[in-house]
Amino acid sequence: MDRVAHGRGEGPRGTGAARVIAPALPSHFPWMRSLLEDGAREGSFDADLATDSFDARIFFANLHRALSVGSFVCERGDSPVDVRALGYVYSSANARGASASTPVGFALMKALGTLGFELWLVAVERPWRGCGHGTAMIREVLATPAGALAYVARLNDAGRRSHVIRNILCGAGYAVARTGGGAQWLVRRDAPDVILRAVRDCAEHATHRAARGES
């Protein structure tokens, strides 16, 4: 596995241990699924992902496809389309009991058409939260070519740690641009104006649909 980004810096305990991200692969799928299911149970992700529902099975099949071929299938109108997706796993010897090659978190991005990427799914193993790994991982992911175009992120309001993730994202240059529907949409401050307008326009259209009693 080729190292994509490699940095050295002071860890939570000042160890200066290496931090590294590497491409997320199909072999990571069982571990990633477990983290997502755990996050769904605590409200960080759609609660349906912690069940064996049809929608959950479709989601995880798409996730495995994204890790295998770099895209997943999205239904838009009458025609399914391929959406580009990619991600990274993050490892750090600063994680208690973990070797420098043991992943402790991951971040996935999905394409937003011609508008760059959305920072789509982010998770850190429960034992190693609160130690700076989420901040370090997002910083390194945003330093990749795709991460440089990850102008948008979305948070589930119901998540127990949504305020923590929001603070991390704001520290990485994002700001809340839209709220509603149980979610917060954040846009990076260096995003082109067209992206900020697109996110805010979506919120306005959703408000108008709700006022008309439409879903």
C-alpha positions, 0 to 999 in steps of 0.5 A, a space after each residue: 500500500 503506497 503512502 499518500 501523505 506522511 507527516 510528523 508532528 506533536 501528537 496528543 502526548 507530544 510523541 512526535 509519532 508519524 501520522 499517515 493516510 493511505 487509500 481506502 481499499 476493499 479490504 477495509 470494508 468490514 472495518 469501515 462498515 462496523 464503524 458506520 454501524 456504530 456511528 448510526 446507533 449513536 446518531 452520527 449517521 442515518 439510523 437505518 445503517 444500523 439495521 438490515 433494511 433494504 436501503 442499508 444493504 444498498 448503501 453498503 453494496 455501494 460503499 463496497 463498490 466505491 472502494 473497489 472501482 472508485 464510484 457508486 450508483 445513484 438513482 437520479 430520475 429514471 436513469 442510474 448514474 455513477 458517482 465518483 467516490 474515493 477515500 483514505 484510512 488514517 493511521 497513527 502510532 499516537 493511538 494508544 495500543 495501535 501500531 503506525 500501520 493500524 487504521 484508526 479512522 477513515 474519510 471518504 469523499 464523493 463527487 458533486 458533479 462539476 463542483 468538486 467533492 463533498 467530505 462525505 463520511 468521516 469516522 474515528 475508532 471510539 477508543 481513540 476519539 478526543 486525542 486529536 486524530 480526527 483533526 489530523 486526519 481531516 487536515 491530511 485528507 484535505 491536503 490531497 488533490 481530491 481533498 483540495 476540492 472537498 468544498 462541502 461537508 454535511 453533519 447530522 444534527 442528531 449526532 452525539 458528537 456533531 458539535 465536535 465534528 463541526 468544530 473540527 471542520 470549522 478549524 479546517 476552514 469550513 463554515 455553516 452555510 445551510 441548516 434544515 432537515 436535521 442537517 447542517 451543510 458546511 462550505 469551505 471558506 475558499 470555495 468558489 462562489 458558485 458552490 456557496 450559492 448552490 448550497 444556499 439555493 438548495 436550502 431555499 428550494 427545500 423551504 419553498 417545497 415544505 411551505 407547499 407541503 411537498 416532500 
